[in-house]
Protein backbone atom coordinates (compact mmCIF):
# COMPACT_ATOMS: atom_id res chain seq x y z
CA UNK A 1 0.00 0.00 0.00
CA UNK A 2 2.87 2.35 0.81
CA UNK A 3 4.43 1.63 -2.60
CA UNK A 4 1.07 2.28 -4.30
CA UNK A 5 0.77 5.64 -2.55
CA UNK A 6 4.35 6.49 -3.53
CA UNK A 7 3.74 5.66 -7.20
CA UNK A 8 0.51 7.69 -7.26
CA UNK A 9 2.36 10.62 -5.69
CA UNK A 10 5.10 10.41 -8.30
CA UNK A 11 2.57 10.32 -11.13
CA UNK A 12 0.77 13.37 -9.76
CA UNK A 13 4.09 15.17 -9.38
CA UNK A 14 5.04 14.25 -12.93
CA UNK A 15 1.83 15.78 -14.26
CA UNK A 16 2.66 18.96 -12.38
CA UNK A 17 5.91 19.38 -14.32
CA UNK A 18 5.80 21.32 -17.58
CA UNK A 19 5.53 19.16 -20.66
CA UNK A 20 8.83 18.43 -22.36
CA UNK A 21 7.20 17.11 -25.50
CA UNK A 22 8.08 20.25 -27.42
CA UNK A 23 11.36 21.01 -25.66
CA UNK A 24 14.59 20.97 -27.61
CA UNK A 25 15.87 18.46 -25.08
CA UNK A 26 13.14 16.03 -26.08
CA UNK A 27 14.96 14.71 -29.18
CA UNK A 28 11.76 13.27 -30.61
CA UNK A 29 13.47 10.96 -33.11
CA UNK A 30 17.22 11.67 -33.25
CA UNK A 31 18.08 8.43 -35.05
CA UNK A 32 16.12 9.65 -38.08
CA UNK A 33 18.53 12.59 -38.38
CA UNK A 34 21.59 10.39 -38.87
CA UNK A 35 22.94 10.33 -42.43
CA UNK A 36 24.21 6.93 -43.56
CA UNK A 37 27.52 6.95 -45.47
CA UNK A 38 26.82 5.92 -49.07
CA UNK A 39 29.92 3.72 -49.36
CA UNK A 40 28.74 0.11 -49.38
CA UNK A 41 30.93 -1.28 -46.61
CA UNK A 42 30.33 1.61 -44.23
CA UNK A 43 26.63 1.74 -45.08
CA UNK A 44 26.15 -1.89 -44.09
CA UNK A 45 28.05 -1.37 -40.85
CA UNK A 46 26.19 1.80 -39.90
CA UNK A 47 22.79 0.37 -40.79
CA UNK A 48 23.43 -2.73 -38.69
CA UNK A 49 24.58 -0.51 -35.81
CA UNK A 50 21.38 1.52 -35.99
CA UNK A 51 19.30 -1.66 -36.15
CA UNK A 52 20.95 -2.85 -32.93
CA UNK A 53 19.91 0.40 -31.25
CA UNK A 54 16.36 0.08 -32.52
CA UNK A 55 14.65 -1.34 -29.42
CA UNK A 56 10.86 -1.90 -29.60
CA UNK A 57 9.60 1.34 -28.09
CA UNK A 58 6.05 2.12 -29.32
CA UNK A 59 5.43 4.40 -26.31
CA UNK A 60 8.53 6.51 -26.91
CA UNK A 61 6.60 9.78 -26.74
CA UNK A 62 5.41 8.94 -23.21
CA UNK A 63 8.69 7.32 -22.20
CA UNK A 64 10.66 10.44 -23.09
CA UNK A 65 8.36 12.57 -20.92
CA UNK A 66 8.83 10.18 -18.00
CA UNK A 67 12.57 10.07 -18.66
CA UNK A 68 12.86 13.84 -18.39
CA UNK A 69 10.61 13.85 -15.34
CA UNK A 70 12.97 11.32 -13.74
CA UNK A 71 15.94 13.50 -14.65
CA UNK A 72 14.38 16.55 -13.02
CA UNK A 73 13.22 14.55 -10.02
CA UNK A 74 16.72 13.16 -9.60
CA UNK A 75 18.28 16.62 -9.79
CA UNK A 76 15.77 18.36 -7.50
CA UNK A 77 14.98 15.59 -5.00
CA UNK A 78 17.29 12.58 -5.06
CA UNK A 79 20.61 14.41 -5.36
CA UNK A 80 19.94 16.86 -2.48
CA UNK A 81 18.70 13.95 -0.34
CA UNK A 82 21.78 11.89 -1.20
CA UNK A 83 24.00 14.83 -0.33
CA UNK A 84 22.41 15.00 3.11
CA UNK A 85 22.52 11.21 3.41
CA UNK A 86 26.26 11.17 2.79
CA UNK A 87 26.79 14.06 5.20
CA UNK A 88 24.67 12.59 8.00
CA UNK A 89 25.85 8.98 7.87
CA UNK A 90 29.48 7.85 7.77
CA UNK A 91 30.52 5.40 5.08
CA UNK A 92 30.46 2.27 7.33
CA UNK A 93 26.85 2.99 8.32
CA UNK A 94 25.78 3.56 4.71
CA UNK A 95 27.52 0.34 3.76
CA UNK A 96 25.67 -1.57 6.49
CA UNK A 97 22.34 -0.17 5.29
CA UNK A 98 23.13 -1.39 1.78
CA UNK A 99 24.15 -4.81 3.11
CA UNK A 100 20.93 -5.12 5.11
CA UNK A 101 18.64 -4.38 2.18
CA UNK A 102 20.89 -6.47 -0.06
CA UNK A 103 20.36 -9.44 2.25
CA UNK A 104 16.60 -9.05 1.83
CA UNK A 105 17.14 -8.96 -1.93
CA UNK A 106 19.12 -12.21 -1.71
CA UNK A 107 16.01 -13.96 -0.35
CA UNK A 108 14.07 -12.82 -3.41
CA UNK A 109 16.96 -13.92 -5.65
CA UNK A 110 16.89 -17.35 -4.02
CA UNK A 111 13.18 -17.78 -4.74
CA UNK A 112 13.63 -16.82 -8.39
CA UNK A 113 16.70 -18.97 -8.77
CA UNK A 114 14.72 -21.98 -7.56
CA UNK A 115 11.90 -21.16 -9.99
CA UNK A 116 14.49 -21.29 -12.78
CA UNK A 117 15.91 -24.63 -11.53
CA UNK A 118 19.36 -23.10 -11.08
CA UNK A 119 20.29 -25.48 -8.30
CA UNK A 120 23.97 -24.56 -8.04
CA UNK A 121 23.15 -20.86 -7.91
CA UNK A 122 20.37 -21.53 -5.40
CA UNK A 123 22.85 -23.27 -3.11
CA UNK A 124 25.24 -20.34 -3.53
CA UNK A 125 22.57 -17.78 -2.61
CA UNK A 126 21.35 -19.91 0.30
CA UNK A 127 24.86 -19.89 1.70
CA UNK A 128 24.97 -16.10 1.38
CA UNK A 129 21.66 -15.63 3.17
CA UNK A 130 22.53 -18.00 6.03
CA UNK A 131 26.00 -16.55 6.59
CA UNK A 132 25.02 -12.89 6.29
CA UNK A 133 21.91 -13.31 8.45
CA UNK A 134 23.86 -15.04 11.23
CA UNK A 135 27.51 -14.00 11.15
CA UNK A 136 26.58 -10.77 9.41
CA UNK A 137 24.11 -9.77 12.14
CA UNK A 138 20.85 -9.82 10.13
CA UNK A 139 22.69 -8.66 7.03
CA UNK A 140 24.35 -5.55 8.41
CA UNK A 141 27.66 -7.03 7.29
CA UNK A 142 28.61 -9.15 4.29
CA UNK A 143 31.06 -11.85 5.41
CA UNK A 144 29.72 -14.17 2.69
CA UNK A 145 31.43 -12.15 -0.03
CA UNK A 146 34.75 -12.33 1.82
CA UNK A 147 34.23 -16.09 2.04
CA UNK A 148 33.90 -16.37 -1.73
CA UNK A 149 30.11 -16.25 -2.02
CA UNK A 150 29.64 -13.15 -4.15
CA UNK A 151 26.25 -11.63 -4.84
CA UNK A 152 24.07 -13.36 -7.44
CA UNK A 153 20.94 -11.46 -8.46
CA UNK A 154 17.76 -12.99 -9.84
CA UNK A 155 14.33 -11.39 -10.14
CA UNK A 156 10.94 -12.42 -11.45
CA UNK A 157 11.50 -10.51 -14.70
CA UNK A 158 14.45 -12.84 -15.33
CA UNK A 159 12.30 -15.81 -14.33
CA UNK A 160 9.69 -14.83 -16.92
CA UNK A 161 12.47 -14.45 -19.48
CA UNK A 162 13.73 -17.91 -18.57
CA UNK A 163 10.29 -19.26 -19.53
CA UNK A 164 10.44 -17.35 -22.84
CA UNK A 165 7.88 -14.70 -21.94
CA UNK A 166 8.41 -11.82 -24.44
CA UNK A 167 9.79 -8.55 -23.12
CA UNK A 168 6.97 -6.48 -24.54
CA UNK A 169 7.46 -2.76 -25.23
CA UNK A 170 10.24 -0.77 -23.61
CA UNK A 171 8.99 1.27 -20.67
CA UNK A 172 10.36 4.06 -18.49
CA UNK A 173 8.85 3.89 -14.99
CA UNK A 174 8.42 7.05 -12.89
CA UNK A 175 11.42 7.33 -10.50
CA UNK A 176 12.33 3.63 -11.03
CA UNK A 177 13.72 4.15 -14.53
CA UNK A 178 14.21 1.76 -17.48
CA UNK A 179 12.07 -1.35 -17.74
CA UNK A 180 9.72 -3.16 -20.09
CA UNK A 181 6.27 -4.69 -19.73
CA UNK A 182 7.67 -8.05 -18.62
CA UNK A 183 10.09 -6.60 -16.07
CA UNK A 184 7.52 -4.13 -14.73
CA UNK A 185 5.16 -7.03 -14.04
CA UNK A 186 8.07 -8.89 -12.48
CA UNK A 187 8.67 -6.02 -10.07
CA UNK A 188 5.09 -6.31 -8.84
CA UNK A 189 5.45 -10.06 -8.26
CA UNK A 190 8.78 -9.56 -6.44
CA UNK A 191 7.17 -6.96 -4.17
CA UNK A 192 4.18 -9.18 -3.38
CA UNK A 193 6.49 -12.13 -2.79
CA UNK A 194 8.64 -10.13 -0.39
CA UNK A 195 5.53 -9.04 1.51
CA UNK A 196 4.39 -12.67 1.71
CA UNK A 197 7.77 -14.06 2.82
CA UNK A 198 8.21 -11.22 5.35
CA UNK A 199 11.83 -12.19 5.99
CA UNK A 200 13.11 -10.92 9.35
CA UNK A 201 9.66 -9.35 9.79
CA UNK A 202 10.80 -6.40 7.65
CA UNK A 203 7.57 -6.18 5.61
CA UNK A 204 5.38 -5.91 8.72
CA UNK A 205 7.77 -3.45 10.33
CA UNK A 206 7.79 -1.30 7.20
CA UNK A 207 4.00 -1.07 7.29
CA UNK A 208 4.24 0.28 10.84
CA UNK A 209 7.17 2.58 10.08
CA UNK A 210 6.87 3.82 6.47
CA UNK A 211 10.12 5.75 6.69
CA UNK A 212 11.91 2.40 6.30
CA UNK A 213 10.57 2.32 2.75
CA UNK A 214 11.94 5.82 2.23
CA UNK A 215 15.32 4.67 3.46
CA UNK A 216 15.24 1.73 1.11
CA UNK A 217 14.46 3.97 -1.86
CA UNK A 218 17.29 6.34 -0.93
CA UNK A 219 19.69 3.42 -0.58
CA UNK A 220 18.62 2.05 -3.97
CA UNK A 221 19.49 5.37 -5.59
CA UNK A 222 22.70 5.58 -3.57
CA UNK A 223 24.00 2.25 -4.90
CA UNK A 224 22.88 2.94 -8.49
CA UNK A 225 25.94 4.09 -10.40
CA UNK A 226 24.26 6.36 -12.94
CA UNK A 227 24.02 10.12 -13.33
CA UNK A 228 21.86 11.85 -15.87
CA UNK A 229 24.00 13.58 -18.46
CA UNK A 230 27.09 11.49 -17.71
CA UNK A 231 27.07 10.14 -21.27
CA UNK A 232 27.42 13.71 -22.55
CA UNK A 233 25.37 12.84 -25.61
CA UNK A 234 22.04 13.91 -27.15
CA UNK A 235 21.42 10.18 -27.62
CA UNK A 236 21.49 9.34 -23.91
CA UNK A 237 17.91 8.04 -24.04
CA UNK A 238 18.77 5.66 -26.90
CA UNK A 239 22.01 4.52 -25.28
CA UNK A 240 20.36 3.82 -21.94
CA UNK A 241 17.53 1.96 -23.68
CA UNK A 242 20.04 -0.18 -25.56
CA UNK A 243 22.26 -0.89 -22.54
CA UNK A 244 19.31 -1.81 -20.34
CA UNK A 245 17.73 -4.11 -22.95
CA UNK A 246 20.97 -5.92 -23.77
CA UNK A 247 22.02 -6.21 -20.12
CA UNK A 248 18.68 -7.80 -19.22
CA UNK A 249 19.07 -10.30 -22.04
CA UNK A 250 22.53 -11.24 -20.83
CA UNK A 251 21.20 -11.70 -17.29
CA UNK A 252 18.48 -14.03 -18.55
CA UNK A 253 20.95 -16.03 -20.65
CA UNK A 254 23.34 -16.40 -17.72
Secondary structure as UniProt FT lines:
FT   HELIX           2..16
FT   TURN            21..22
FT   HELIX           24..26
FT   TURN            28..29
FT   HELIX           30..33
FT   HELIX           40..53
FT   TURN            58..59
FT   HELIX           60..73
FT   HELIX           74..78
FT   HELIX           79..88
FT   HELIX           91..115
FT   TURN            116..117
FT   HELIX           119..134
FT   TURN            135..140
FT   HELIX           143..146
FT   TURN            147..148
FT   HELIX           156..162
FT   TURN            163..164
FT   STRAND          170..173
FT   TURN            174..176
FT   STRAND          177..180
FT   HELIX           181..197
FT   HELIX           199..201
FT   HELIX           202..208
FT   HELIX           211..223
FT   TURN            228..231
FT   TURN            234..235
FT   HELIX           236..253
//
